[in-house]
Amino acid sequence: MVIRESYLSKIRPFIGKDVIKVLTGIRRGGKSVLLEQVRDEINSPNTVFLNFEDLGNQHLCEYSAFHDFICDKIGDSKEKFYLFFDEIQEVEGWEKAINSLRVKYKADIYITGSNSKLLSGELATYIAGRYVSLVVYPFSFAEFKAAKEEYTFDDYLKYGGMPFLSSIYFEPSVIQNYLQDVFNSVVLKDIVKRNKIRDVDLLERIISYALANVGKSFSATSISKFFKAEKRTVAPETILNYLKACEEAFLLYRLKSQDINGKKLLKVNEKYYVADHGLREAVVGANLKNAEIILENIVGLELLRRGYKVCVGRVGEKEIDFVGEKDGDKIYIQVCYLLNEESTIQREFGSLLEIKDNYPKFVLYKESSFEGNYEGVPAIKIEDWLLND
């Protein structure tokens, strides 16, 4: 088991504190195991752990039954209890029960959920300022190497980092079936069911389009025109709603575009990236044939994983793949597969050299005959960058 220290280090300062710890992220992205790691680290006999996707707990998926069950467990004890609730959104009205347990007992509460709207409803009203949230992503390349040493970067490039891959027989058909199953679970449970979507075929077509065009600028209008060419009329508003539902389920991440010199967000050139590019392989395929955009997806998600606020940059007519901001600092990154031809070198480094501030700038590549730096801008092998934070 890989101990996810980067997440545990963020949770530790809040252990025992009167704030609810909320872990969100894509289904099967590692939230449950992380929750178990927190429980094991606390190592208290006064622990209750419930997974609400376990059919054995189905009778508790209503807030009053859930609340009464926990009250019976704690009884009249005045000691601190540690409560862990996995996939809490399966409990109808869970916010009421959680808030009551928080004020009634000395309870240290940890919950997980697979939808970003987990914190946008009644919970925020009930306990405003009484929770901290953390997005949990699938394995980084460094985490996957720690879990499965023989996993190469090319394996990661094709199959991604869904944590359970490290535990199954490494056979392409087995991996493909697993990733397809994860994708279906996300679509059916976290998008279709939660949003009461009737036209599942349309949803799947929109997702397939977004996955095929990862890292490319497109709009709801452009997708609408694409469907129109296929003799199907779909309103841009419907497409936007479906894409938003995919974002809320942590399947897709939308990065806005920023005019770097003007320091303002732009309403055009937004891009979508997938939470784990292995899901793209399961749905669209050809990750290795489209390695350049997959590398871009890997870097974008790694920046989010490392805590950066990320957007796409523009300097005049030139594009910067990623602008990352954290703790008042910035980094600028260009990503390419092959860095050897002079035209590629001029393009990748030239865009960065247009930026006139002094924040770090670098080009990440998979293969290169170029070494060192170009006018002070370093080139770094992407595999090395991923393994060294």
N, C-alpha and C positions, 0 to 999 in steps of 0.2 A: 504493500500500500504506500502511495506517495503522500507524505505529510505536506499539506498545502500551506506552507509556512507564510507565504506572501499574504494569504487571507487571515490565517490565525493571528499574525502580528497586528492586524487591524482590528480584530475582535477582542484580543486580550485586555486592552485598556477599559473595556466596557463590561467585562465579566464581574458579576456581583453588583453592578450599578442598576439603578432604577430606570433603565431604558430598555425597551424591547428591541432585540437584535433581529433584523429582518434580512434574510438572504434571498435574493431573487436571481433569476437567470433562466436560460433555456432548459427545457425538460431533459433530464439525463446528462446534464452538464457537470455534475459533481456536487450539487448542493447537499444531497442526503449524506454522502460520505463525509463531507466537511462538517455537517451537523454532528455526526458521530464522533469526529475527531475533537470537536469542541467538548462534547460530553465526556469523552475519555480523558481529556486534559483536566477537566474540572474534577472528575473522579469522586463524585459525591454519592453516598447511599440514598440521599433524598432526591432522586431523579425520576422523572416520568418522560418517556419517549414514545410518541405516537406518530405513525405514518398513515395518513388518511387515504392513501391509495391502496392500503391493505384492506381487502374485503372484510377481514375480521374486525375492522374498526368502522364498518359502514353504519352501524347503529349509532355511532357518535357524530355523524355528519349533519348534525342540527345543533345549534348553539346551546340550547338548554340542556340537552342530553350530554353534550360534551362538557359543559360547565359542571353539571352535577357529578359526572364521573371523576373529574379532577378534584372537586371538593371532597368526595368520598376518599380519594387517595391521600389527600393531605390531612383530612380530619381536623382535629383541634391543635395540631402541632404548631408551635411558635418558631420552629426552626426554618431556615431558608430552604426553599425547594427550587430545583432547577427543572424547568419545563421546556421540552423540545417537541415542536409540532411541525411535521414535514408535510408539505403541500397543503397548507392550511386553507387554501381557497376552496377545497372540497367541502368544507363545513359551512353550511348556510348560516349567515349571520354571525360568523366567527368573531367579528370585531367586538360585538357586545360581550362575548364570553372572555376574550383576552383582556379587555379593559377591566372587567369585574375581577378577574383573577389577579391582575396587577395591583388593584387597590385593596383587595381583601386579604391577601397573604404577603409574606416575605418571599415573593416569587421572582426568580431570575428567568426571563422568558426569551426563547429563541424560536423563530418561525421561518419557514421557507415557502416560497410560492413561485409559480412559473408565469406570472403576468405582471407587467409593470404597473397596472392599475390597482395592484394590491394596496398601494399606499395612497390612492387618489380618492377613495370613497369615505366611508364612515370612520375608518381608523384614524385618519388625519383629524377628523372632528373630535373624536373621543379623546385622543391622547396627543394632541398637537405638541410637538417639542419633546415627546417622550419615547421616541424611537430613533434608531440609527439604521441605515440601510446599506447594503453592500451587494453589488452585482457579481455573481460567480460565473466565470467563463469556462468553457472546456479547456483541456490541458494545453498549455503552451508547449512549444517544442522542447524546452528544457525540462518541463515536468514529464513529458512523454519519454524522453531519453532516460530519466530517472526511473520510470516505471518499467520500461522495456528497452534495455540497452542496445539491442540489435536493431531497433527502429531507426532507419536512416532518414535523412532529410528528404530524400525522394519519396519515401513511404509517407512522411508527414505531408509532403506537397500533394500527394494524391488522395490520401485517406483522412487527413485532418487529425483532430485531437480529442474526439469524444472519449472520455475516460475508460469506458468498458472495453474499448478496443485492446487495451493493454492486457486484458484478462482472457481473451478468446484466441482460438486457433487462428494463426495468421495465414488464412487462405482467402484469396480475393472474393470468391463467391460467398463465403461466410461473412466477410466484412461488408460486402454489398448488401446482403440481406439484413444485416443488423442496422446499417445506416438508413436503409429504406424504411425499416420498422420505426426508427427514431423519428424520421421525417413524418411518417404517417401519424405517429402519436402526437407530435407537435401540432400538425394541421387539424386533426380531428378533435383532440381534447382541449387544446389551448387557443385555437382560432375558431373553428367551426362551432363547437359546442358553446364556448363562452360568448361568442358574438351572434349566435343563432343564425348563422349563414345558411341560406337555402341552396344557393347555386355553388355547390362545392366544385363542380367542374370549372367554372369561371375562376374561382379562387386559385385552384391548382395551376391554371394556365397563366394567371398573373404572377404567381410565385415562380413558375418555370421561366417566364420572361425575365423577372428580376434576377434570378440565379444565373441565367445565360449571359446577362449584361452586368454582372458584378463589376464594380469599378468604372462603369461607363455612365456618362451623364444621360439621363432620360427623364421624361416627364409623364404625368398621367395622360396628357394629350397625345404624346407620341405612342403610348401603349394603346390608346383608344384608336388611333389611326392604324396601328398594326392589326388590331382585331377587325377593323372595318375592311381592311384588305382581305381578311379571311371570311368576309360576309357575316360578321357578327357585330352588332351595335352595342357598345358599352359606354356609358357616360363616364367622363373623366372623374367626376365626384365619387362614383362607385369604386373606381380603381384606387383613388386616394384612400377611401375608407378601408379597403381590403389591405392595402399596403400598411396603413396605420395599425390594423389588427395584427399584422405580421411583426411590426416593431414592438407592440405591446407584449407579444409572446416571446420576445427576444430572439426571433428567427432572423430578422433583418435589422441592420443598423443604418440609419440615414445620416450622412455627413453633409453638413451645409458647406457652402462655398464662401470664402472670405477674400475680399480685396485687401491684400497685405499692406500696400502703401496707403490706401485710403482708410484702412482699419474699420471696415464695415462688412457686414454679412450681405451676401448677394442672394437674390431670389431665383437665380438660375444656376445651372451646373451642379446641382446636388447629386450625390452618388449614394448607392446602396451597397452594403457589404453584408455577407452572411455570417452568422455567429460561428459556424464551423464549416470550412470549405469542403469537408468530407460529405456533408449533406448535398452540396452541389454535385459532387461525383455521383452520388446515388440517384439524383434526379436528372441531371443534364449529361453527366459523364465528361470525359475528355479533359480532366484537370491538367494532366501532363502536357497535352497539346496546347492548352491555354495557360501555360505556366506563368507568363508575365502578369496576367490579371490575378492569378491565384497568389503569387508572391505579394502583390499589392494588398490583397485581402488579408493575408497573414500579417503583414506589417501594420495595417490599420487596426486589426483586432488586438495585436500585441501592444500597441500604444494605449488602447482603451484598457487593456488588462493591467498595464503599468500605471494606470491612474491619470492619464492625460485626457484633457478635453481636446478632441480632435476635429479638424475641419480640412477641407480641400482649399489650397491657396491659389490665388491668381496674382500675377504681376504683369500688368498690361495684358498682352495677348498670350503670355506664357503661364503654364500651370505648374504648381508645386503639388506633388502627390499628397503630402500630409504636412499640416502645421499642428504641432502638439503644444499645449499650454498646461503648465502645472506649477503651482506655488510661485506664480509671478514670472516664471521663466518660460522660454519657448525653444522648440527645436523645429528644424525644417528638414524634410526627408524626401529624396527622390528614390524611386525603386525601378530597377531594370533587370532583365534576365541576363543579357550578354553585354558586357562593357568592354568593347575592343575597337570598334570602328571609330574613326575620328569624328564622324557626324554624330554618333551616339554620345560620345564623350562631350562634344560641344553642346549638344542639346541638354543632357542631364545636368552638367555642371553649370552651363550658361544660365539656366533658369534660376538656380540658387544664387548665382553671382549678381543677379538683378536686385536681390534683396539687400538693402543698405544698412541693416542693423547688425549688431555684433553677436547675436544669438547663434548657437551651434548649427551648422549645416553639414549634411553629408549625403552621399549616394550609397545605397545598398544594392548589391548585385549578387547573382548566383554564380556566374562564371565571368572571368575577365582576364585579359592579357595586360590590363592597365594596373599599375601598382602605385601605392603612395597617395598623393593628393594632387589636386589641380587648383593652382592659385590659392592654396591654403584650405581648400575643401577636401576632406578625406573621402576615400572610397573604402567601404567595409563589406566584407563578405557577409551576406545576410544570415547565413548559418551561425557565424561567430557572434553577430549582433544579438541573435535570438538566445544564445547560450550565455551571454554576459549582460546582465542588467546594468 
